[in-house]
């Protein structure tokens, strides 16, 4: 309650309490996905108990509570429950993310990881690696006949990369939307806030990679984290 008195609460004081509680409700609502519904119910109950104590001391405000504040709380609670129910129905999904050599050498690693976490992803596995020429050729084997293949290999062995497994609902599509178009120059025009628009240099040195399908996710995670003796080669629709 701060400087407000429990036994002498003015109309202005109650208004301040209502504003404070409304702000708390919005904060709780917006964090429901992170905290979980049980935590929200506990906090909501705590707020109600607080308001009941206020009303016991100031019975003249009970009509105000029942006619204005209670309907607001019920609507907020219904919206909160619906939002949590919708989120819990989305099945968790994995995707593979790579911060390429230009992203690491350009000191973008921390900012990209922060962007990942701020957008609701969990990083379940990560590893800094330095690929040798043979492994790069294996990873991009389907491009071996293309004219850009030699320069691609040299680029990918030019420095360490950060390989990450990301997890959330709709992870594949959400990560690809977050990184933007393959060409950073195009991304700067069409998706100026995307990772590639901000960090990418050109079509080859485009900073990051994202798997494009569940099949690609399985192959690529296997290549980096669950590699078998079969020598299985990943395929990629984009570099």
C-alpha positions as CSV (number, residue, x, y, z in Angstrom):
1,X,0.0,0.0,0.0
2,X,3.0,2.3,0.4
3,X,1.9,5.7,1.8
4,X,-1.8,4.8,1.7
5,X,-3.6,4.2,5.0
6,X,-5.5,0.9,5.5
7,X,-8.1,2.5,7.8
8,X,-8.5,5.9,6.1
9,X,-8.5,5.3,2.4
10,X,-9.7,8.3,0.3
11,X,-11.4,8.1,-3.1
12,X,-8.2,9.2,-4.6
13,X,-6.3,6.6,-2.7
14,X,-8.6,3.8,-3.9
15,X,-8.2,5.1,-7.5
16,X,-4.5,4.7,-7.1
17,X,-4.9,1.2,-5.9
18,X,-7.2,0.3,-8.8
19,X,-4.7,1.7,-11.3
20,X,-1.9,-0.2,-9.6
21,X,-3.9,-3.4,-9.7
22,X,-4.9,-2.9,-13.3
23,X,-1.3,-2.5,-14.3
24,X,-0.5,-5.7,-12.4
25,X,-3.3,-7.5,-14.1
26,X,-1.9,-6.6,-17.5
27,X,1.6,-7.5,-16.5
28,X,0.4,-10.9,-15.3
29,X,-1.7,-11.4,-18.4
30,X,1.2,-10.7,-20.7
31,X,3.5,-13.1,-18.9
32,X,1.0,-16.0,-18.6
33,X,2.8,-18.0,-21.3
34,X,6.1,-17.8,-19.4
35,X,4.9,-18.4,-15.9
36,X,2.1,-20.9,-16.5
37,X,-1.6,-20.8,-15.5
38,X,-1.1,-22.0,-11.9
39,X,1.2,-19.1,-11.1
40,X,-1.3,-16.7,-12.6
41,X,-4.1,-18.0,-10.5
42,X,-2.1,-17.7,-7.3
43,X,-1.2,-14.0,-8.2
44,X,-4.8,-13.3,-9.2
45,X,-6.1,-14.7,-5.9
46,X,-3.5,-12.6,-4.0
47,X,-4.8,-9.5,-5.7
48,X,-8.4,-10.3,-4.9
49,X,-7.5,-10.8,-1.2
50,X,-5.8,-7.4,-1.2
51,X,-8.8,-5.7,-2.6
52,X,-11.1,-7.5,-0.2
53,X,-9.1,-6.1,2.7
54,X,-9.5,-2.6,1.2
55,X,-13.2,-3.0,0.8
56,X,-13.6,-4.2,4.4
57,X,-12.1,-1.0,5.6
58,X,-14.1,1.1,3.1
59,X,-17.5,-0.5,2.6
60,X,-18.8,2.6,0.8
61,X,-16.7,1.5,-2.2
62,X,-18.3,-2.0,-2.5
63,X,-20.8,-0.8,-5.2
64,X,-17.9,0.6,-7.2
65,X,-16.1,-2.8,-6.9
66,X,-19.1,-4.9,-7.9
67,X,-20.2,-2.7,-10.8
68,X,-16.9,-1.7,-12.3
69,X,-13.8,-3.5,-11.0
70,X,-15.3,-7.1,-10.7
71,X,-16.6,-7.1,-14.4
72,X,-13.1,-5.9,-15.5
73,X,-11.5,-8.7,-13.5
74,X,-13.8,-11.4,-14.9
75,X,-13.2,-10.3,-18.5
76,X,-9.5,-10.2,-17.9
77,X,-9.5,-13.7,-16.3
78,X,-11.6,-15.1,-19.2
79,X,-9.2,-13.7,-21.8
80,X,-6.2,-15.0,-19.8
81,X,-7.7,-18.5,-19.6
82,X,-8.4,-18.5,-23.3
83,X,-4.9,-17.3,-24.2
84,X,-3.2,-19.9,-22.0
85,X,-5.5,-22.7,-23.5
86,X,-4.6,-21.7,-27.0
87,X,-0.9,-21.6,-26.3
88,X,-0.9,-25.0,-24.6
89,X,-2.6,-26.6,-27.6
90,X,0.4,-25.7,-29.8
91,X,2.7,-28.7,-30.0
92,X,6.4,-27.9,-29.3
93,X,8.7,-28.2,-32.3
94,X,12.4,-28.1,-32.9
95,X,14.5,-26.4,-35.5
96,X,18.2,-26.0,-36.2
97,X,19.8,-22.5,-36.2
98,X,23.3,-21.7,-37.2
99,X,25.1,-18.4,-36.7
100,X,27.6,-18.6,-39.5
101,X,31.3,-17.4,-39.5
102,X,30.4,-13.9,-40.5
103,X,27.8,-13.7,-37.7
104,X,30.3,-14.9,-35.1
105,X,33.3,-12.8,-36.3
106,X,31.0,-9.8,-36.6
107,X,30.2,-10.1,-32.8
108,X,26.5,-10.7,-33.5
109,X,26.2,-13.9,-31.4
110,X,24.9,-12.4,-28.2
111,X,22.4,-10.1,-29.9
112,X,21.1,-13.0,-32.0
113,X,20.7,-15.2,-29.0
114,X,18.9,-12.5,-27.1
115,X,16.5,-12.1,-30.1
116,X,15.9,-15.8,-30.0
117,X,15.1,-15.9,-26.4
118,X,13.0,-12.7,-26.5
119,X,10.8,-14.4,-29.2
120,X,9.9,-17.3,-27.0
121,X,12.4,-19.9,-28.2
122,X,14.3,-22.2,-25.9
123,X,17.9,-23.1,-26.8
124,X,18.0,-26.8,-25.9
125,X,21.4,-27.6,-27.4
126,X,24.3,-25.4,-28.6
127,X,27.9,-25.9,-29.7
128,X,30.6,-23.8,-31.2
129,X,32.3,-25.7,-33.9
130,X,34.9,-25.2,-36.6
131,X,34.1,-27.4,-39.6
132,X,36.9,-28.8,-41.7
133,X,36.7,-29.0,-45.5
134,X,35.5,-32.6,-45.6
135,X,32.6,-31.9,-43.3
136,X,31.5,-28.8,-45.1
137,X,31.6,-30.7,-48.4
138,X,29.5,-33.4,-46.8
139,X,27.0,-31.0,-45.3
140,X,26.5,-29.2,-48.7
141,X,27.0,-32.2,-50.9
142,X,24.0,-31.5,-53.1
143,X,25.6,-28.2,-54.2
144,X,29.0,-29.8,-55.2
145,X,28.3,-29.3,-58.9
146,X,27.4,-25.6,-58.6
147,X,29.8,-22.8,-59.5
148,X,29.7,-21.2,-56.1
149,X,30.6,-24.4,-54.2
150,X,34.3,-23.8,-53.8
151,X,33.7,-20.3,-52.4
152,X,31.0,-21.7,-50.1
153,X,33.4,-24.3,-48.7
154,X,36.1,-21.7,-48.1
155,X,33.5,-19.4,-46.4
156,X,32.2,-22.1,-44.1
157,X,35.7,-23.1,-42.9
158,X,36.8,-19.5,-42.4
159,X,35.8,-19.4,-38.7
160,X,33.8,-21.0,-35.9
161,X,30.0,-21.2,-36.1
162,X,27.4,-21.6,-33.3
163,X,25.0,-24.5,-33.9
164,X,21.8,-24.3,-31.9
165,X,18.7,-26.5,-31.5
166,X,15.7,-24.2,-30.8
167,X,12.4,-25.3,-29.4
168,X,8.9,-23.7,-29.3
169,X,5.5,-24.1,-30.9
170,X,5.8,-23.5,-34.7
171,X,9.6,-23.2,-34.3
172,X,10.5,-23.8,-37.9
173,X,8.3,-21.2,-39.5
174,X,8.8,-18.7,-36.7
175,X,12.6,-18.9,-36.9
176,X,12.6,-18.5,-40.6
177,X,10.3,-15.5,-40.3
178,X,12.6,-14.0,-37.7
179,X,15.8,-14.4,-39.8
180,X,14.2,-13.0,-43.0
181,X,14.9,-13.6,-46.7
182,X,18.1,-15.4,-47.8
183,X,19.5,-12.3,-49.5
184,X,20.3,-9.6,-46.9
185,X,19.9,-6.8,-49.5
186,X,16.4,-8.0,-50.2
187,X,15.7,-8.4,-46.5
188,X,16.7,-4.8,-45.8
189,X,13.8,-3.7,-48.0
190,X,11.1,-6.3,-47.3
191,X,12.0,-7.3,-43.7
192,X,14.2,-4.5,-42.3
193,X,14.0,-5.8,-38.7
194,X,15.0,-9.4,-39.5
195,X,18.3,-10.9,-38.4
196,X,19.7,-11.0,-42.0
197,X,18.7,-7.4,-42.7
198,X,20.6,-6.3,-39.6
199,X,23.6,-8.6,-39.6
200,X,23.9,-10.2,-43.1
201,X,26.5,-9.0,-45.7
202,X,25.5,-10.6,-49.0
203,X,23.8,-13.7,-50.4
204,X,26.5,-16.1,-49.2
205,X,27.5,-14.3,-46.0
206,X,24.0,-14.0,-44.7
207,X,24.8,-14.6,-41.1
208,X,22.3,-17.3,-40.1
209,X,20.7,-20.5,-41.2
210,X,17.3,-22.0,-40.4
211,X,15.9,-25.4,-41.3
212,X,13.1,-25.3,-43.8
213,X,11.1,-28.4,-43.0
214,X,10.7,-31.1,-40.3
215,X,12.7,-33.5,-42.5
216,X,15.6,-30.9,-42.8
217,X,15.4,-30.4,-39.0
218,X,15.9,-34.2,-38.4
219,X,18.8,-34.5,-40.9
220,X,20.6,-31.4,-39.7
221,X,20.3,-32.0,-36.0
222,X,21.5,-35.6,-36.7
223,X,24.5,-34.2,-38.7
224,X,25.7,-31.9,-35.9
225,X,24.5,-33.5,-32.7
226,X,23.6,-37.1,-33.4
227,X,25.9,-38.1,-36.2
228,X,26.0,-41.8,-37.0
229,X,28.5,-44.0,-38.8
230,X,26.2,-44.1,-41.9
231,X,27.6,-40.9,-43.2
232,X,24.1,-39.5,-43.9
233,X,24.1,-36.3,-45.8
234,X,21.8,-33.3,-45.1
235,X,20.1,-31.5,-47.9
236,X,19.3,-27.8,-47.9
237,X,17.0,-25.7,-49.9
238,X,19.0,-22.6,-49.0
239,X,22.5,-21.8,-47.9
